[in-house]
Amino acid sequence: MAQRKTALACTVCGSRNYTITPSEKGRTERLEVKKFCRYCGKHTLHKETK
């Protein structure tokens, strides 16, 4: 079975900088993590997209 990939997008500039492979069970809401955005040049909140 192929693994599903999900992108994490910066909330400031909207660029999709990171990809994750989420687990199939458990989480119902979207993941939000503070990560470094290379386009903004600082740590910003990144939200899970489809």
Secondary structure, DSSP 8 states (H G I E B T S, - for coil): -----EEEEETTT--EEEEE---SSS--S--EEEEEETTTTEEEEEEE--
